[in-house]
């Protein structure tokens, strides 16, 4: 007896698809909440002490306000008055002069110190720490110390010059010497700080690049000019940009050492803004000068980025 087996079609129902949730799992949400909780104090500080004051200054630059009467809308008159005011142009020139005195010397010295400190030696670590210590000093305290060092009769500098038969000038009361002395104090404070960034950049350059250059017959100067400097360009960009921004914003060192004097020879933009706002109670004009300074810094920074981006950068494979 032969049995016939027939195929009976069986309908298989697909399993119901699980509904996907767009929300993150509970553990991930907890991580986000923890991260936002840790960032909250810093975000609060940025908003309260940076973002809101910047907006307030921008709005106030279109107002006339002396803290006694209610603010009155003035349109662009504060900006027009700022450009008509000869002191503003003079303060801009003085600020640019300070930047030119400060940044080239600071950058060259920091790079030279980094080249020397990049070599391993017995006391290299100690010397590095000593070079960075001036950066940790408070600018106000540093300004007081430099005032004493460059004092005309009892200062260390003039005392040493007197020992070799030279009569030193009245440094901080001389229109010719006051700004170079202030720039020198700032260079002394920040050169060690910038040296750290150059040290990090030098440490990132592979040694085989120098070895290949030496095999090709490159002298030490050519290795520095054609290998070290091009590969340090990102570090150079950071050091120069941050240094220029800080130099345009200088206030405390100048205020303590010279207070903008003698005359107006060291009246940088921030000193002028302080004089208009907190001495003359012209907060609208001071705010307009602050916005102008911000725009100048922005333009100078963009020019620096454009300059460094056009330069050739070697890619290491």
ZIQUIFEN-V989750 format. One record per pair of residues at least 6 apart in sequence whose ideal C-beta (glycine too) atoms are under 8 Angstrom apart, sorted by sequence separation. I is the first residue (numbers start at 1). J is the second residue. D is the distance in whole Angstrom. If there is no record, write none. Layout:
i=I j=J d=D
i=I j=J d=D
This chain:
i=23 j=29 d=7
i=65 j=71 d=4
i=82 j=88 d=5
i=83 j=89 d=8
i=148 j=154 d=8
i=149 j=155 d=6
i=152 j=158 d=6
i=161 j=167 d=7
i=162 j=168 d=7
i=171 j=177 d=5
i=172 j=178 d=5
i=254 j=260 d=7
i=260 j=266 d=6
i=261 j=267 d=8
i=276 j=282 d=5
i=277 j=283 d=5
i=64 j=71 d=7
i=65 j=72 d=7
i=117 j=124 d=6
i=148 j=155 d=6
i=149 j=156 d=5
i=150 j=157 d=6
i=151 j=158 d=7
i=161 j=168 d=4
i=171 j=178 d=7
i=229 j=236 d=8
i=258 j=265 d=8
i=260 j=267 d=4
i=276 j=283 d=8
i=24 j=32 d=7
i=63 j=71 d=4
i=64 j=72 d=5
i=134 j=142 d=7
i=148 j=156 d=8
i=149 j=157 d=6
i=150 j=158 d=8
i=169 j=177 d=6
i=218 j=226 d=7
i=258 j=266 d=4
i=260 j=268 d=8
i=267 j=275 d=8
i=277 j=285 d=8
i=278 j=286 d=8
i=63 j=72 d=6
i=64 j=73 d=8
i=158 j=167 d=8
i=172 j=181 d=6
i=213 j=222 d=7
i=214 j=223 d=7
i=218 j=227 d=7
i=257 j=266 d=8
i=276 j=285 d=5
i=277 j=286 d=3
i=63 j=73 d=6
i=64 j=74 d=5
i=117 j=127 d=7
i=158 j=168 d=4
i=171 j=181 d=5
i=213 j=223 d=5
i=276 j=286 d=4
i=277 j=287 d=8
i=60 j=71 d=7
i=62 j=73 d=6
i=63 j=74 d=6
i=117 j=128 d=6
i=157 j=168 d=6
i=260 j=271 d=4
i=62 j=74 d=6
i=254 j=266 d=5
i=259 j=271 d=8
i=260 j=272 d=8
i=274 j=286 d=8
i=62 j=75 d=6
i=64 j=77 d=8
i=155 j=168 d=8
i=158 j=171 d=8
i=210 j=223 d=6
i=213 j=226 d=7
i=273 j=286 d=5
i=276 j=289 d=7
i=62 j=76 d=7
i=64 j=78 d=8
i=117 j=131 d=7
i=157 j=171 d=7
i=213 j=227 d=5
i=254 j=268 d=6
i=63 j=78 d=8
i=260 j=275 d=7
i=62 j=78 d=7
i=152 j=168 d=7
i=155 j=171 d=8
i=254 j=270 d=8
i=255 j=271 d=7
i=273 j=289 d=5
i=61 j=78 d=6
i=152 j=169 d=8
i=210 j=227 d=6
i=251 j=268 d=7
i=254 j=271 d=6
i=272 j=289 d=6
i=273 j=290 d=6
i=61 j=79 d=7
i=113 j=131 d=6
i=152 j=170 d=4
i=209 j=227 d=6
i=250 j=268 d=6
i=152 j=171 d=7
i=251 j=270 d=4
i=255 j=274 d=7
i=250 j=270 d=7
i=251 j=271 d=7
i=269 j=289 d=7
i=273 j=293 d=7
i=150 j=171 d=4
i=152 j=173 d=7
i=248 j=269 d=7
i=249 j=270 d=6
i=150 j=172 d=6
i=205 j=227 d=8
i=209 j=231 d=7
i=205 j=228 d=7
i=251 j=274 d=7
i=270 j=293 d=8
i=269 j=293 d=5
i=147 j=172 d=7
i=202 j=228 d=7
i=205 j=231 d=5
i=204 j=231 d=8
i=205 j=232 d=8
i=201 j=231 d=8
i=202 j=232 d=7
i=150 j=181 d=6
i=201 j=232 d=5
i=201 j=234 d=7
i=198 j=232 d=7
i=201 j=235 d=3
i=146 j=181 d=7
i=200 j=235 d=7
i=201 j=236 d=8
i=198 j=235 d=6
i=197 j=235 d=5
i=146 j=185 d=5
i=197 j=238 d=6
i=198 j=239 d=7
i=143 j=185 d=7
i=197 j=239 d=5
i=142 j=185 d=7
i=249 j=293 d=8
i=194 j=239 d=5
i=248 j=293 d=7
i=142 j=189 d=6
i=248 j=296 d=7
i=249 j=297 d=8
i=194 j=243 d=7
i=248 j=297 d=5
i=139 j=189 d=7
i=137 j=189 d=7
i=245 j=297 d=6
i=248 j=300 d=7
i=190 j=243 d=7
i=244 j=297 d=8
i=134 j=188 d=6
i=135 j=189 d=6
i=134 j=189 d=5
i=135 j=190 d=6
i=134 j=190 d=8
i=190 j=246 d=8
i=244 j=300 d=6
i=245 j=301 d=7
i=134 j=191 d=8
i=135 j=192 d=6
i=244 j=301 d=7
i=134 j=192 d=6
i=135 j=193 d=4
i=133 j=192 d=7
i=131 j=191 d=8
i=132 j=192 d=4
i=241 j=301 d=6
i=244 j=304 d=7
i=131 j=192 d=4
i=132 j=193 d=6
i=186 j=247 d=7
i=132 j=195 d=7
i=241 j=304 d=5
i=131 j=195 d=6
i=132 j=196 d=6
i=186 j=250 d=7
i=240 j=304 d=6
i=241 j=305 d=7
i=128 j=195 d=8
i=186 j=253 d=6
i=237 j=304 d=7
i=128 j=196 d=8
i=185 j=253 d=6
i=237 j=305 d=7
i=128 j=199 d=8
i=182 j=253 d=6
i=237 j=308 d=5
i=182 j=254 d=6
i=185 j=257 d=7
i=236 j=308 d=7
i=182 j=257 d=6
i=233 j=308 d=6
i=181 j=257 d=7
i=182 j=258 d=6
i=101 j=179 d=7
i=105 j=183 d=8
i=109 j=187 d=7
i=113 j=191 d=7
i=117 j=195 d=7
i=233 j=311 d=6
i=101 j=180 d=6
i=113 j=192 d=7
i=178 j=257 d=8
i=234 j=313 d=8
i=106 j=186 d=8
i=110 j=190 d=8
i=178 j=258 d=5
i=233 j=313 d=6
i=98 j=179 d=6
i=102 j=183 d=5
i=106 j=187 d=5
i=110 j=191 d=5
i=114 j=195 d=5
i=118 j=199 d=6
i=230 j=311 d=8
i=97 j=179 d=6
i=101 j=183 d=4
i=105 j=187 d=6
i=109 j=191 d=5
i=110 j=192 d=8
i=113 j=195 d=5
i=117 j=199 d=6
i=230 j=312 d=7
i=110 j=193 d=8
i=115 j=198 d=8
i=178 j=261 d=7
i=230 j=313 d=7
i=231 j=314 d=6
i=98 j=182 d=7
i=102 j=186 d=6
i=106 j=190 d=6
i=110 j=194 d=4
i=111 j=195 d=8
i=114 j=198 d=3
i=118 j=202 d=5
i=178 j=262 d=6
i=182 j=266 d=6
i=230 j=314 d=5
i=94 j=179 d=7
i=98 j=183 d=6
i=102 j=187 d=6
i=106 j=191 d=5
i=110 j=195 d=5
i=113 j=198 d=8
i=114 j=199 d=5
i=118 j=203 d=7
i=172 j=257 d=6
i=231 j=316 d=8
i=172 j=258 d=6
i=179 j=265 d=6
i=107 j=194 d=7
i=110 j=197 d=8
i=111 j=198 d=5
i=114 j=201 d=8
i=115 j=202 d=7
i=175 j=262 d=6
i=178 j=265 d=5
i=179 j=266 d=5
i=106 j=194 d=6
i=110 j=198 d=6
i=114 j=202 d=6
i=173 j=261 d=8
i=174 j=262 d=7
i=175 j=263 d=6
i=178 j=266 d=5
i=173 j=262 d=5
i=172 j=262 d=8
i=175 j=265 d=4
i=209 j=316 d=7
i=115 j=224 d=8
i=143 j=252 d=7
i=147 j=256 d=7
i=143 j=253 d=5
i=147 j=257 d=6
i=206 j=316 d=6
i=142 j=253 d=7
i=146 j=257 d=6
i=140 j=252 d=6
i=143 j=255 d=8
i=144 j=256 d=6
i=139 j=252 d=4
i=143 j=256 d=3
i=139 j=253 d=5
i=143 j=257 d=5
i=140 j=256 d=5
i=139 j=256 d=7
i=111 j=232 d=8
i=107 j=236 d=8
i=110 j=239 d=7
i=107 j=239 d=6
i=107 j=240 d=6
i=107 j=243 d=7
i=103 j=240 d=7
i=106 j=243 d=6
i=103 j=243 d=5
i=102 j=243 d=7
i=103 j=244 d=6
i=103 j=247 d=6
i=99 j=244 d=6
i=102 j=247 d=5
i=99 j=247 d=4
i=98 j=247 d=6
i=99 j=248 d=6
i=95 j=247 d=8
i=98 j=250 d=6
i=95 j=248 d=6
i=95 j=250 d=8
i=98 j=266 d=8
i=94 j=264 d=7
i=98 j=268 d=6
i=94 j=265 d=7
i=94 j=266 d=7
i=91 j=264 d=8
i=94 j=267 d=6
i=95 j=268 d=5
i=90 j=264 d=6
i=94 j=268 d=5
i=95 j=269 d=5
i=91 j=267 d=5
i=87 j=264 d=7
i=90 j=267 d=7
i=91 j=268 d=6
i=92 j=269 d=6
i=91 j=269 d=5
i=87 j=267 d=7
i=91 j=271 d=7
i=91 j=272 d=4
i=88 j=272 d=7
i=87 j=272 d=6
i=85 j=285 d=8
i=88 j=289 d=6
i=82 j=285 d=6
i=81 j=285 d=6
i=88 j=292 d=8
i=92 j=296 d=8
i=78 j=284 d=5
i=82 j=288 d=5
i=78 j=285 d=5
i=81 j=288 d=8
i=82 j=289 d=6
i=78 j=287 d=7
i=79 j=288 d=5
i=74 j=284 d=6
i=78 j=288 d=4
i=82 j=292 d=6
i=79 j=291 d=8
i=68 j=281 d=8
i=71 j=284 d=8
i=79 j=292 d=7
i=67 j=281 d=6
i=66 j=281 d=4
i=66 j=282 d=7
i=67 j=283 d=7
i=66 j=283 d=7
i=65 j=283 d=5
i=65 j=284 d=6
i=63 j=283 d=8
i=64 j=284 d=5
i=63 j=284 d=5
i=62 j=284 d=7
i=60 j=283 d=6
i=61 j=284 d=6
i=60 j=284 d=6
i=63 j=287 d=8
i=61 j=287 d=4
i=60 j=287 d=4
i=61 j=288 d=4
i=58 j=287 d=7
i=61 j=290 d=7
i=57 j=287 d=5
i=61 j=291 d=5
i=57 j=290 d=5
i=58 j=291 d=6
i=57 j=291 d=7
